[in-house]
Amino acid sequence: MDTRYIAGFFDGEGSIGIYRALSKIDSYPVRFHLRTQLTQNKTARSEELLRGLMKHYGGNLAEQLSLSGKIKFNWQLNSESAVRFLDDILPFLCLKYEQAEVAIAWQRQRPPLVRNALGHIQRKVPEDLSCDEKVCELVKALKKATLSEIMLRYPEFLAVISRLDLLRADQVNSGYAVALEAMVFQHASCAQNMSVL
């Protein structure tokens, strides 16, 4: 399959999300995970294409009933398999390029899950959960605006954008760097003041 074609197809018909899910495990009440989806009406050709993608990248293919009553296919990838897929198509994405960039960076920087002696997953530190929540919001915001526009309008995203190392040279050389430095300094001062208390 031509990666450029798949990227264009995904740009138009796919979606990228960082999803929040509640867990029944008390020590780990909230979880976040990366998911990509590609949905298409059920036809012999769409089934062949989506099964080919599933064979190459993994994931699962499910049939769903659309609001119009038609059956559609939904191909989903999660976590590392989603990153592998997004990595392959990233150079050819247009509409979803920045969403893919954020999703890949977030998945790669995530700390591994740690289990205690009983095998239970340990609670994440509040900073990691806060970052996960902000990345979830950022990916949603990128459906309506570019990363540059978001940084100008919503400075609360600057810390997570910096943490994911997403600032490009043109952004670093402009006012974003000044705003980011001021915010990081303010955050460090707050943290230091809190530790004194």
C-alpha positions as CSV (number, residue, x, y, z in Angstrom):
1,M,0.0,0.0,0.0
2,D,1.2,3.5,-0.8
3,T,1.9,5.3,2.4
4,R,1.0,8.7,0.8
5,Y,-2.4,7.4,-0.1
6,I,-3.0,6.0,3.4
7,A,-2.0,9.3,4.9
8,G,-4.4,11.2,2.7
9,F,-7.2,8.7,3.5
10,F,-6.5,9.0,7.2
11,D,-6.3,12.8,7.0
12,G,-9.9,12.8,5.6
13,E,-11.5,9.8,7.3
14,G,-9.4,9.1,10.4
15,S,-9.2,10.5,14.0
16,I,-6.5,10.7,16.7
17,G,-7.4,11.0,20.3
18,I,-5.9,10.8,23.8
19,Y,-8.8,9.3,25.7
20,R,-9.5,9.4,29.4
21,A,-11.1,6.4,31.1
22,L,-12.1,5.7,34.6
23,S,-10.6,2.5,36.1
24,K,-12.0,0.2,38.7
25,I,-8.6,-0.1,40.3
26,D,-8.5,2.2,43.3
27,S,-4.8,2.9,43.1
28,Y,-5.1,4.0,39.5
29,P,-8.5,5.6,39.1
30,V,-7.9,7.5,35.8
31,R,-6.1,6.2,32.7
32,F,-5.3,7.9,29.5
33,H,-4.5,6.1,26.2
34,L,-3.8,7.0,22.6
35,R,-6.2,5.7,20.0
36,T,-6.4,6.2,16.2
37,Q,-9.5,5.3,14.3
38,L,-10.4,5.0,10.6
39,T,-14.1,4.7,9.8
40,Q,-15.5,3.8,6.4
41,N,-18.9,2.5,5.0
42,K,-18.9,-1.2,4.6
43,T,-18.1,-2.2,1.1
44,A,-15.9,-5.0,-0.3
45,R,-13.2,-2.5,-1.3
46,S,-13.2,-0.7,2.1
47,E,-13.0,-4.1,3.9
48,E,-10.1,-5.1,1.7
49,L,-8.3,-1.9,2.4
50,L,-8.9,-1.9,6.2
51,R,-8.0,-5.6,6.5
52,G,-4.8,-4.8,4.7
53,L,-4.0,-2.0,7.2
54,M,-4.9,-4.3,10.1
55,K,-2.6,-7.0,8.7
56,H,0.3,-4.5,8.4
57,Y,-0.2,-2.5,11.6
58,G,-2.4,-4.6,13.9
59,G,-5.4,-3.3,15.8
60,N,-8.9,-4.4,15.4
61,L,-11.7,-4.0,12.9
62,A,-15.3,-3.8,14.0
63,E,-18.6,-3.3,12.3
64,Q,-20.8,-0.6,13.7
65,L,-24.2,0.7,12.8
66,S,-24.2,4.4,11.7
67,L,-26.8,6.9,12.6
68,S,-28.2,6.5,9.1
69,G,-28.7,2.8,9.7
70,K,-25.8,1.7,7.4
71,I,-23.1,-0.6,8.6
72,K,-19.6,0.9,8.7
73,F,-16.2,-0.5,9.5
74,N,-14.1,1.0,12.3
75,W,-10.4,0.2,12.4
76,Q,-8.7,1.1,15.7
77,L,-5.1,1.1,16.9
78,N,-4.0,1.8,20.5
79,S,-0.8,2.9,22.2
80,E,2.4,1.7,20.5
81,S,0.7,0.3,17.4
82,A,-0.9,3.7,16.9
83,V,2.5,5.4,17.2
84,R,4.0,3.0,14.6
85,F,1.2,3.8,12.2
86,L,1.3,7.6,12.8
87,D,5.1,7.5,12.4
88,D,4.8,5.9,9.0
89,I,2.2,8.4,7.7
90,L,3.4,11.6,9.5
91,P,5.5,13.0,6.7
92,F,2.5,12.9,4.4
93,L,-0.2,14.2,6.7
94,C,-1.6,17.7,6.2
95,L,-4.7,18.2,8.4
96,K,-3.7,15.9,11.2
97,Y,0.1,16.5,11.2
98,E,0.2,18.4,14.5
99,Q,-2.3,16.0,16.2
100,A,-0.1,13.1,15.2
101,E,3.1,14.9,16.4
102,V,1.6,15.5,19.8
103,A,0.2,12.0,20.1
104,I,3.5,10.4,19.2
105,A,5.5,12.6,21.5
106,W,3.1,12.0,24.4
107,Q,3.1,8.2,24.0
108,R,6.9,8.1,23.8
109,Q,7.5,10.1,26.9
110,R,5.0,8.3,29.1
111,P,6.5,6.6,32.1
112,P,6.1,2.8,32.2
113,L,3.4,1.3,34.3
114,V,4.7,0.1,37.6
115,R,3.2,-2.7,39.6
116,N,3.5,-3.4,43.3
117,A,4.3,-6.7,45.0
118,L,0.6,-7.7,44.6
119,G,0.7,-7.0,40.9
120,H,-1.5,-3.9,41.2
121,I,-0.7,-0.9,39.0
122,Q,0.7,2.0,41.1
123,R,-0.9,5.4,41.1
124,K,0.7,8.0,38.8
125,V,2.2,11.1,40.3
126,P,-0.1,14.1,40.0
127,E,2.2,15.9,37.6
128,D,1.9,13.0,35.1
129,L,-1.9,12.9,35.4
130,S,-2.0,16.7,34.9
131,C,0.1,16.4,31.8
132,D,-2.0,13.6,30.5
133,E,-5.2,15.7,31.0
134,K,-3.6,18.7,29.2
135,V,-2.4,16.6,26.3
136,C,-5.9,15.2,26.0
137,E,-7.3,18.7,25.8
138,L,-4.5,19.8,23.4
139,V,-5.2,17.1,20.9
140,K,-8.9,18.1,20.9
141,A,-7.9,21.8,20.5
142,L,-5.7,20.9,17.5
143,K,-8.9,19.8,15.6
144,K,-9.8,23.5,15.4
145,A,-6.6,25.4,15.5
146,T,-2.9,25.1,14.7
147,L,-0.3,24.6,17.5
148,S,1.0,28.1,16.9
149,E,-2.5,29.6,17.3
150,I,-3.1,27.5,20.4
151,M,0.1,28.7,22.0
152,L,-0.8,32.3,21.4
153,R,-4.4,32.0,22.6
154,Y,-4.1,29.5,25.4
155,P,-0.8,29.9,27.4
156,E,-1.9,27.2,29.8
157,F,-0.8,24.7,27.1
158,L,2.8,26.0,26.9
159,A,4.1,23.8,29.7
160,V,2.8,20.6,28.1
161,I,4.0,21.7,24.7
162,S,7.5,22.3,26.1
163,R,7.4,19.0,28.1
164,L,6.7,17.2,24.8
165,D,9.5,19.1,23.1
166,L,7.2,20.3,20.3
167,L,8.5,23.9,19.9
168,R,10.0,24.3,16.4
169,A,12.8,26.7,15.5
170,D,10.6,29.4,14.1
171,Q,8.5,29.3,17.3
172,V,11.6,29.4,19.6
173,N,12.9,32.4,17.8
174,S,9.7,34.4,18.3
175,G,7.6,35.5,21.2
176,Y,6.7,32.0,22.2
177,A,10.1,31.4,23.8
178,V,9.7,34.6,25.9
179,A,6.2,33.6,27.0
180,L,7.4,30.0,27.7
181,E,10.3,31.2,29.8
182,A,8.1,33.5,31.8
183,M,5.6,30.7,32.4
184,V,8.3,28.1,33.3
185,F,9.9,30.6,35.7
186,Q,6.5,31.3,37.3
187,H,5.8,27.6,37.7
188,A,9.2,27.0,39.3
189,S,8.6,29.9,41.7
190,C,5.2,28.5,42.6
191,A,6.7,25.0,43.2
192,Q,9.5,26.5,45.3
193,N,7.1,28.5,47.4
194,M,4.9,25.5,48.0
195,S,7.9,23.5,49.2
196,V,8.7,26.2,51.7
197,L,5.2,25.8,53.2
